[in-house]
């Protein structure tokens, strides 16, 4: 079963627990605790937080620093400390994956099903430099399952599960089979899932929320004299995924991923080396069930990543490590012509031609336990980001979009950014039960290819160019119904972060964590308004260009947990309370930042015996009043929902579960949902009541 770590969850100072505990399984993990959810029994049942419907990001629904920006059913974008998408460092088995779509329909976590998750760790705020760069808001680190090795005789393992959800006729079928002995292990993991459009609290269908995917991976590991060598190959195919807050839907996304990893000694140095490669073929158009017309859009990407870390100098009280990371990413994005549509023919619209974003990084980090009560993590990292793209073309030389094409092709497009990150994290053990952690950080991120190199709308007169406005609406991963154009002169974002955390853990089972934070971001990539449409079907739509502006983000998150009762007859009882608040705005006073989650909280009651678990949860969200005026962002109302769940283990093999989500069928709008494109661009409604039944069988 899956357990949250009992040590104090640490929002800032997670490195030693993650790096030493996960990678090398040694070191003082109690000194620097984690916010980790992990599977403590590789062949056991994962409880609701990970064995859930669709998006694997839902595994972190009890981490107050993590929110979800609505995308497709398996493609939500993570939000941490007020920033989302590319600004959050997401890695699966130590490897990042770049979204290859002008709507970011295929983020990193869309390629991993919850069935495959071994452990998922959230690091809000200041990420230690060895765990990633080129990001601002924090990190989400996922380790996938593998059969492991035996200490004696060889063994076979297997697991089969099924989940059904009534609201959208969701069906998930997952399977795992594996073999392991003293020095070899091999495993297969597969998931097939599909869902129809879900219904809101009024039983109205929320169109374009259906999806289906299949996900398969094969892993082989070999124990060597000084370490472990593993090989993993995976294929993810998404035949369909609706996007309620986008103008397009995903009609195909196929990815092949290959990963080789070595963990162990290189000479005398404890090291972690990985090499990965991923190919993505992506196709967008309109789902014919709801939209007329066509606009086929294709994306092809290739990404190769090399990561090597080694412990250079180690002692009982100090450890110095260094590493390199190299990432090569190439992208082609083109839209084929549509017969009979003068504004969308006769040429391919070349959105990004042979785009490259290559990154070369070096980092060094020191962890020192100065005495029994004070420890530090100090790190520095340099990321050199090199970007370029080729010449582009529009659909034609009359209405779409010759002026923009000529202007963009005349520009010098090669750009190189030299970014550096610095972190200083300090942990003070006040007493046996109390700890304070103070952190200072400088984090940086370069623009992505779409922010820097999309070009339709750079020179056109938007008031008289409807085809170009249509092109701009295709560039949008915010779900706000607007249109965007790139800016080749964008500067990298630089965030200066101050954070403090207080932790309390009593011997009686009470745990308290409070983390206020403050970030001042230089050259935050927001947008400037170019035009507001006043005619036709896009009346009211804002057309914007990505632009640098200084910004401030601050907030607080807190959690309380108490194991308040233990009985022989009824087992253990635990109550949890989680809350978070975020506020972000531009320093020039023009606008609040987009998609800032209002105050929200959860109250959770758990009861558990050796075979039976029960759960009741209330989720409360305040009204969202602070919105981005420049993007015409919707305000949303306050609401509360309730969930109930029960799970029973029959012997050693079968586990059944039943959940009732949104028990009272509450109607509400999603604060980070964006605009429902087919419903008058109103706020996207949340899901109504659903009965969810699960069955799990372990060999």
C-alpha positions in Angstrom: 0.0 0.0 0.0 1.0 3.5 -0.5 2.1 5.6 2.5 3.1 9.2 2.9 6.4 9.7 4.6 6.1 10.1 8.3 9.0 12.4 8.6 8.3 16.1 8.4 7.5 17.1 4.8 10.1 19.7 3.8 9.2 22.1 1.1 12.7 23.5 0.7 15.3 21.1 1.9 14.5 17.8 0.3 17.7 17.0 -1.5 19.5 14.6 0.9 16.4 12.5 1.5 15.6 12.2 -2.2 19.2 12.0 -3.6 20.7 9.8 -0.8 17.5 7.9 0.0 16.2 7.1 -3.5 19.4 6.9 -5.4 21.8 5.3 -3.0 19.5 4.3 -0.1 21.9 5.6 2.5 22.5 8.8 4.5 20.5 10.6 7.1 17.1 11.0 5.5 15.6 12.0 8.9 17.8 15.1 8.8 16.3 16.4 5.6 12.8 15.0 5.2 10.7 14.8 2.0 7.2 15.3 0.7 7.0 11.9 -0.9 4.2 9.4 -1.7 5.6 6.0 -2.4 4.6 2.4 -2.9 5.9 0.4 0.1 4.9 -2.9 -1.4 5.8 -3.3 -5.1 3.0 -5.9 -5.7 0.5 -4.2 -3.4 -2.4 -1.9 -4.0 -1.9 1.9 -4.4 -4.6 3.8 -2.6 -6.8 6.6 -4.0 -4.2 9.2 -4.4 -2.4 7.3 -7.2 -4.7 4.6 -8.4 -7.1 7.2 -9.7 -8.8 8.1 -12.9 -6.8 9.6 -15.7 -4.1 12.2 -14.8 -1.2 10.9 -12.7 -0.8 14.4 -11.3 -3.7 13.6 -9.0 -1.3 11.5 -7.0 -0.3 14.8 -5.3 -3.8 15.9 -4.3 -2.7 15.9 -0.6 0.3 18.2 -1.2 -1.0 21.8 -0.6 1.7 23.3 -2.9 0.5 21.4 -6.0 -2.5 22.5 -8.1 -3.8 21.4 -11.5 -4.4 23.7 -14.5 -7.1 22.1 -16.6 -6.1 20.5 -19.8 -7.3 17.1 -21.2 -8.3 14.2 -19.1 -4.7 13.0 -18.8 -2.9 16.3 -19.5 -3.3 18.7 -16.7 -0.5 21.2 -16.2 1.1 21.3 -12.8 1.0 24.6 -10.8 3.4 25.2 -8.0 3.8 28.4 -6.0 1.8 30.4 -8.7 3.6 29.2 -11.8 2.8 26.4 -14.2 3.8 24.3 -17.2 7.5 24.8 -18.3 8.2 26.8 -15.1 7.8 23.5 -13.0 10.6 21.0 -13.3 8.9 17.6 -14.0 11.2 14.6 -14.3 10.3 10.9 -14.8 13.1 8.6 -13.7 15.4 11.6 -13.6 14.5 12.7 -17.2 12.5 15.8 -18.2 10.2 15.8 -21.2 9.3 18.9 -23.2 5.7 19.5 -24.3 5.7 19.3 -28.1 2.5 21.2 -28.9 1.5 24.9 -29.2 -1.3 24.1 -26.6 1.0 21.9 -24.4 -1.4 19.0 -24.8 1.4 16.5 -24.1 3.2 17.5 -20.9 5.7 15.1 -19.2 3.2 13.5 -16.8 0.8 12.6 -19.7 3.3 9.8 -20.7 3.1 8.0 -17.4 0.0 6.2 -16.0 -0.6 6.2 -12.3 -0.3 2.4 -12.4 3.3 2.7 -13.3 4.2 5.1 -10.4 6.5 3.8 -7.7 7.0 7.1 -5.9 6.2 10.7 -6.6 7.9 13.6 -4.8 6.9 17.3 -4.8 9.6 19.9 -4.1 7.8 23.3 -4.0 9.9 26.5 -4.2 13.6 26.1 -4.1 14.8 23.0 -6.0 18.4 21.9 -5.2 20.5 22.4 -8.2 21.4 18.7 -8.7 17.7 17.9 -9.3 17.1 20.3 -12.1 17.4 23.8 -13.6 15.6 25.8 -16.3 12.6 26.2 -14.1 11.2 28.5 -11.3 8.4 27.1 -9.2 9.6 23.7 -7.9 9.9 20.1 -9.0 7.8 17.0 -9.4 10.0 13.9 -9.5 8.5 10.5 -10.5 10.1 7.1 -10.1 8.4 4.3 -12.1 7.9 0.8 -10.8 10.3 -2.2 -11.4 10.3 -5.7 -10.1 13.5 -5.3 -8.0 15.8 -8.1 -7.1 15.4 -11.1 -4.7 17.6 -11.9 -1.7 17.2 -15.6 -2.3 15.1 -17.7 -4.7 13.7 -16.3 -8.0 10.1 -15.1 -8.0 7.4 -14.2 -10.4 5.1 -11.2 -9.7 1.9 -9.9 -11.2 -0.9 -7.4 -10.6 -4.1 -6.8 -12.4 -6.5 -3.9 -11.7 -9.7 -2.4 -13.1 -11.4 0.9 -12.3 -14.9 2.1 -13.4 -16.2 5.6 -12.9 -20.0 6.2 -13.5 -19.9 9.9 -14.4 -18.1 9.6 -17.7 -18.2 5.8 -18.1 -14.5 5.8 -17.3 -12.8 2.4 -17.6 -9.2 1.5 -16.8 -7.6 -1.9 -17.3 -4.0 -2.3 -16.0 -1.6 -5.2 -15.8 1.9 -6.0 -14.6 3.9 -9.2 -14.8 7.5 -9.6 -13.7 10.3 -11.9 -12.9 13.3 -11.4 -10.5 16.2 -13.3 -9.1 19.4 -12.3 -7.3 20.9 -10.3 -10.2 18.2 -10.0 -12.9 14.7 -8.5 -13.1 12.3 -7.9 -16.0 8.8 -6.4 -15.9 6.0 -5.3 -18.1 3.5 -2.6 -17.2 0.5 -1.8 -19.3 -2.6 0.5 -19.0 -5.6 1.1 -21.3 -8.1 3.7 -20.3 -10.9 5.6 -21.9 -13.7 8.0 -20.8 -16.6 9.8 -22.4 -17.4 13.5 -21.7 -18.1 14.1 -18.1 -21.2 15.7 -16.6 -21.3 18.7 -14.3 -23.3 19.1 -11.1 -26.4 19.9 -13.1 -26.0 16.7 -15.2 -25.1 18.7 -18.3 -22.4 17.2 -20.5 -19.2 19.2 -20.5 -18.3 18.7 -24.1 -14.8 17.9 -25.4 -13.6 16.2 -22.1 -13.5 12.6 -23.5 -10.2 10.8 -23.9 -8.5 7.4 -24.4 -5.0 6.2 -24.1 -2.8 3.1 -23.9 0.5 3.0 -22.2 3.0 0.2 -22.2 6.5 -0.2 -20.9 9.1 -3.0 -20.6 12.0 -2.8 -18.1 15.1 -5.0 -17.6 17.6 -4.5 -14.8 20.9 -6.2 -14.1 22.8 -6.1 -10.8 26.5 -5.7 -11.4 29.4 -5.9 -9.0 29.4 -2.2 -8.2 25.9 -1.0 -9.2 22.8 -1.6 -11.2 22.2 -1.2 -14.9 18.6 -0.8 -16.2 16.9 -0.5 -19.6 13.4 0.8 -20.2 11.4 1.2 -23.4 7.9 2.6 -23.4 5.2 3.5 -25.9 2.3 5.9 -25.2 -0.5 6.3 -27.7 -3.5 8.7 -27.3 -6.0 8.2 -30.1 -8.2 11.0 -28.8 -8.2 13.6 -26.1 -10.7 16.5 -25.9 -9.6 19.9 -24.6 -12.6 21.9 -23.4 -10.6 25.1 -23.1 -8.8 25.0 -26.4 -9.9 25.6 -30.0 -8.3 22.3 -31.1 -8.4 18.7 -29.8 -5.8 16.0 -29.8 -6.6 13.3 -32.4 -3.3 11.4 -32.1 -0.2 11.5 -30.0 2.3 8.7 -30.2 5.6 8.6 -28.2 8.4 6.1 -28.1 10.8 6.5 -25.2 14.1 4.7 -24.4 16.1 5.0 -21.2 19.4 3.5 -20.0 20.5 4.1 -16.5 23.4 3.1 -14.3 23.5 3.6 -10.5 26.6 2.6 -8.6 30.4 3.1 -8.6 32.4 4.7 -11.4 35.9 4.0 -10.1 35.6 5.0 -6.5 32.8 7.6 -7.0 29.1 6.9 -6.3 27.4 8.0 -9.5 24.1 8.2 -11.3 24.2 8.2 -15.1 21.3 8.1 -17.5 20.8 8.4 -21.2 17.3 8.8 -22.7 15.6 9.5 -26.0 12.0 10.2 -27.0 10.2 10.7 -30.3 6.8 12.3 -30.4 4.3 12.4 -33.3 1.4 14.8 -32.5 -1.7 15.7 -34.5 -4.5 18.2 -33.6 -7.7 19.0 -35.3 -11.4 19.5 -34.3 -13.4 16.6 -32.9 -16.1 16.1 -35.5 -18.8 15.4 -32.8 -18.8 19.0 -31.8 -17.1 21.3 -34.3 -17.5 21.8 -38.1 -14.6 22.6 -40.3 -11.0 21.4 -40.3 -7.6 22.7 -39.2 -5.1 19.8 -39.2 -2.0 20.7 -37.2 1.1 18.4 -36.9 4.1 18.4 -34.6 7.1 16.1 -34.6 9.8 16.3 -31.9 12.9 14.5 -30.9 14.6 14.8 -27.4 17.8 13.3 -26.1 19.0 13.8 -22.5 22.2 12.8 -20.8 22.6 13.2 -17.0 25.6 12.3 -14.9 26.1 13.0 -11.2 28.9 11.9 -8.9 29.8 12.3 -5.2 33.3 13.7 -5.3 34.1 14.2 -1.6 32.2 12.4 1.1 32.6 12.1 4.9 30.3 11.4 7.8 29.3 15.1 8.0 29.7 16.5 4.5 29.2 15.5 0.9 30.2 17.4 -2.2 28.7 16.3 -5.6 28.9 17.6 -9.1 27.2 16.7 -12.4 26.5 17.6 -16.0 23.2 17.5 -17.9 22.9 17.8 -21.7 19.5 18.1 -23.5 19.0 18.2 -27.2 15.5 19.1 -28.4 14.3 19.5 -32.0 10.8 20.5 -33.1 8.9 20.8 -36.4 5.4 22.3 -36.2 3.3 22.6 -39.4 -0.3 22.9 -40.4 -1.5 21.3 -43.7 -3.8 23.3 -46.1 -7.6 22.8 -46.2 -9.2 22.4 -49.6 -11.8 25.0 -50.3 -10.6 27.4 -47.5 -8.9 30.4 -49.2 -7.3 31.6 -46.0 -5.9 28.2 -45.2 -4.4 27.1 -48.5 -2.6 26.2 -50.8 0.6 25.9 -48.7 1.6 24.2 -45.5 1.6 26.8 -42.7 5.1 26.4 -41.2 4.8 27.4 -37.6 8.2 26.3 -36.4 10.7 25.0 -38.9 13.6 22.8 -37.6 13.5 24.5 -34.2 16.2 23.6 -31.8 16.5 24.2 -28.0 19.7 22.7 -26.7 20.8 23.0 -23.1 24.2 22.3 -21.5 24.3 22.4 -17.7 26.9 21.9 -15.0 26.3 22.0 -11.2 28.1 21.5 -7.9 26.5 21.0 -4.5 27.6 20.7 -1.0 25.6 19.2 1.9 27.1 19.6 5.4 25.8 18.6 8.9 27.7 21.3 10.9 26.5 20.0 14.3 23.6 18.0 15.7 21.2 20.9 15.1 22.4 22.8 12.0 22.8 21.6 8.4 23.1 23.3 5.0 22.7 22.7 1.3 24.6 25.1 -0.9 24.6 24.7 -4.7 25.4 26.5 -7.9 24.3 25.6 -11.5 25.0 27.1 -14.9 22.6 26.3 -17.9 23.7 27.4 -21.4 20.6 27.4 -23.6 21.1 27.6 -27.4 18.0 28.2 -29.6 17.4 28.6 -33.3 14.8 27.9 -36.0 14.6 28.0 -39.8 12.6 30.1 -42.3 8.8 29.9 -42.1 5.9 30.4 -44.5 2.2 31.1 -44.3 -0.8 29.4 -46.0 -0.5 31.9 -48.9 1.0 35.2 -50.1 -2.2 37.2 -49.8 -4.2 36.9 -46.6 -2.2 34.5 -44.4 0.4 35.9 -43.6 3.0 37.4 -46.0 4.0 40.4 -44.0 4.6 38.4 -40.8 6.5 35.7 -42.8 8.8 38.2 -44.5 9.5 40.1 -41.3 10.3 36.9 -39.3 12.5 35.4 -42.0 14.6 38.6 -42.0 15.5 38.4 -38.3 18.6 36.9 -36.8 17.0 33.9 -35.0 19.9 32.3 -33.2 19.8 33.0 -29.5 22.0 31.9 -26.6 21.2 32.4 -22.9 23.7 31.8 -20.1 21.6 31.2 -16.9 22.8 30.5 -13.4 21.0 29.2 -10.3 22.2 29.5 -6.7 20.6 27.9 -3.6 21.3 28.2 0.1 19.2 26.1 2.4 19.6 26.1 6.1 17.9 23.6 8.5 17.8 24.3 12.3 16.7 21.5 14.6 15.2 23.5 17.5 14.3 20.5 19.5 13.6 16.8 19.0 10.1 17.7 17.7 10.6 21.1 16.0 12.6 22.3 13.0 12.9 25.5 11.0 14.2 25.7 7.5 15.2 28.9 5.8 16.0 29.1 2.1 17.3 31.6 -0.4 17.4 30.9 -4.1 18.0 32.3 -7.5 16.3 30.2 -10.3 16.2 31.0 -14.0 14.4 29.8 -17.1 14.8 30.6 -20.8 11.8 30.9 -23.1 10.4 27.9 -24.9 10.4 27.6 -28.7 6.8 28.8 -28.9 7.3 31.8 -26.7 10.3 33.0 -28.7 9.6 31.8 -32.3 5.9 31.8 -33.2 5.4 34.6 -35.7 1.8 35.0 -37.1 0.7 38.4 -36.0 4.1 40.1 -35.6 3.3 42.7 -38.4 -0.2 42.1 -39.6 -3.0 44.6 -39.0 -5.1 42.4 -36.8 -8.3 44.4 -37.1 -8.5 43.5 -40.8 -6.8 40.1 -40.8 -9.2 37.4 -39.6 -7.0 34.5 -40.9 -4.0 35.7 -38.9 -6.1 36.1 -35.8 -7.1 32.4 -36.3 -3.4 31.5 -36.5 -2.7 33.3 -33.2 -5.6 31.5 -31.4 -3.7 28.2 -32.1 -0.8 29.4 -29.8 -2.2 29.0 -26.3 -1.5 26.6 -23.4 -3.3 28.8 -20.9 -6.9 27.8 -21.8 -8.0 31.5 -21.7 -9.5 31.6 -25.2 -7.1 34.2 -26.4 -4.4 34.3 -29.2 -0.7 34.7 -28.8 2.4 35.5 -30.9 6.1 35.0 -30.0 8.8 37.5 -29.2 12.3 36.7 -30.5 13.8 39.2 -28.1 12.5 37.7 -24.9 15.0 37.5 -22.0 15.2 34.6 -19.6 13.2 34.8 -16.4 15.1 35.1 -13.1 13.3 34.4 -9.8 14.8 35.4 -6.4 13.1 33.3 -3.8 12.8 33.6 0.0 11.1 30.8 1.9 10.8 29.6 5.5 9.3 26.4 6.9 8.3 25.4 10.4 7.8 21.7 11.3 6.5 20.1 14.4 6.3 16.3 15.0 5.1 15.0 18.3 5.5 11.5 19.7 1.7 11.4 20.0 1.2 11.4 16.2 0.6 15.2 15.6 2.4 16.8 12.7 2.3 20.5 11.7 4.0 22.2 8.7 3.8 25.8 7.7 5.6 27.4 4.8 5.4 31.1 3.7 7.3 32.1 0.6 8.0 35.2 -1.5 9.4 35.3 -5.0 10.4 38.4 -7.0 10.7 37.5 -10.7 12.7 39.6 -13.1 11.6 39.5 -16.7 8.6 37.2 -16.0 7.2 36.2 -19.4 3.7 37.6 -19.4 2.0 39.3 -22.4 1.2 42.7 -23.9 -2.1 43.4 -25.5 -2.1 44.0 -29.3 -5.8 43.9 -30.2 -9.3 43.2 -28.8 -11.6 41.7 -31.5 -14.9 43.6 -31.9 -16.5 41.6 -34.8 -17.4 38.1 -35.8 -17.3 34.9 -33.8 -14.1 36.0 -31.9 -15.6 39.2 -30.4 -14.0 39.9 -27.1 -11.0 37.7 -27.8 -7.6 39.3 -26.7 -4.6 39.1 -29.0 -1.4 39.3 -27.2 2.4 39.1 -27.6 4.7 37.4 -25.1 6.7 40.1 -23.2 8.9 40.4 -20.2 7.6 42.1 -17.1 8.8 42.0 -13.5 6.4 40.2 -11.1 5.9 39.2 -7.5 4.4 36.0 -6.2 3.9 35.2 -2.5 1.8 32.8 -0.5 1.5 30.3 2.4 0.8 26.6 2.6 0.2 24.6 5.7 -0.8 21.1 6.7 -1.8 19.5 10.0 -2.1 15.7 10.6 -3.0 13.9 13.8 -3.2 10.2 14.6 -5.8 10.8 17.3 -7.1 7.3 18.1 -5.9 3.7 18.0 -8.3 0.9 19.0 -8.2 -2.9 18.7 -11.7 -3.2 17.2 -11.8 -0.2 14.8 -8.1 0.3 14.0 -6.4 3.7 13.6 -8.0 7.1 13.1 -6.2 10.1 11.5 -7.4 13.6 10.6 -5.6 15.9 8.2 -6.1 19.6 7.3 -4.4 21.2 4.3 -4.5 24.8 3.1 -2.8 27.1 0.6 -3.0 30.6 -0.7 -1.2 32.3 -3.6 -1.1 35.9 -4.9 0.8 37.1 -8.0 0.9 40.4 -9.8 3.0 42.4 -12.2 5.1 45.1 -10.6 4.0 47.7 -13.2 0.4 47.5 -11.8 -1.1 46.6 -15.2 -2.5 43.2 -14.2 -2.5 40.4 -11.7 -0.9 37.2 -13.0 -3.0 34.6 -14.7 -4.4 31.5 -13.1 -3.5 32.2 -9.4 -5.2 29.6 -7.2 -7.4 31.3 -4.5 -7.4 30.2 -0.9 -8.3 26.5 -0.7 -8.3 23.8 1.9 -9.1 20.1 2.6 -10.2 18.3 5.6 -9.7 14.5 5.5 -10.7 11.8 8.0 -9.1 8.3 7.6 -9.9 5.1 9.4 -7.8 2.0 8.8 -7.6 -1.6 10.0 -5.4 -4.4 8.7 -8.0 -5.1 5.9 -10.4 -2.2 5.8 -9.9 1.5 5.0 -12.4 4.3 5.1 -12.1 7.9 4.1 -14.1 11.1 4.1 -12.9 14.3 2.5 -14.2 17.9 2.2 -12.6 20.2 -0.3 -13.2 24.0 0.1 -12.2 26.8 -2.4 -12.7 30.5 -1.9 -14.0 32.8 -4.7 -11.3 33.8 -7.2 -11.3 37.6 -7.3 -7.7 38.4 -8.3 -7.6 37.8 -12.1 -5.6 38.9 -15.1 -7.4 41.8 -16.6 -5.2 41.9 -19.7 -6.3 38.4 -20.6 -9.9 38.9 -19.6 -9.7 36.1 -17.1 -12.9 34.9 -15.4 -13.7 35.2 -11.8 -15.1 32.1 -10.1 -17.3 31.5 -7.1 -16.6 29.8 -3.8 -17.6 26.1 -3.4 -17.2 23.0 -1.4 -17.4 19.4 -2.4 -17.3 16.1 -0.4 -15.9 12.7 -1.2 -16.4 9.3 0.5 -14.4 6.1 0.0 -14.0 2.6 1.3 -11.5 -0.2 0.5 -11.4 -3.8 1.7 -8.7 -6.4 1.2 -10.0 -10.0 0.8 -7.2 -12.3 1.9 -3.8 -11.6 0.4 -4.8 -11.2 -3.3 -8.0 -9.3 -3.9 -8.7 -5.7 -3.0 -12.0 -3.9 -3.8 -12.8 -0.3 -3.4 -15.8 2.1 -3.7 -15.7 5.9 -3.9 -18.4 8.5 -4.2 -16.9 11.7 -5.5 -18.7 15.0 -5.2 -21.3 13.3 -3.0 -23.8 16.1 -3.2 -23.5 16.6 -6.9 -22.3 20.2 -6.4 -22.2 22.5 -9.4 -19.0 24.6 -9.4 -16.5 26.3 -11.8 -12.8 25.3 -11.8 -10.6 28.2 -10.7 -7.8 27.1 -12.9 -10.1 25.7 -15.6 -9.9 28.5 -18.1 -12.8 29.1 -20.6 -15.2 26.6 -22.1 -14.7 27.3 -25.8 -18.0 25.7 -26.9 -20.1 27.1 -24.1 -19.8 30.8 -24.8 -16.3 30.9 -23.3 -17.8 30.6 -19.8 -15.7 29.1 -17.0 -15.1 25.4 -17.2 -17.4 23.5 -14.9 -16.2 20.8 -12.5 -17.2 17.2 -12.5 -20.5 16.2 -10.9 -21.2 13.1 -8.7 -19.4 9.9 -9.7 -19.4 6.4 -8.3 -16.0 4.8 -8.7 -15.5 1.0 -8.3 -12.0 -0.6 -8.2 -10.8 -4.2 -8.2 -7.2 -5.2 -7.7 -5.6 -8.7 -7.8 -2.0 -9.5 -6.8 -0.3 -12.7 -7.8 
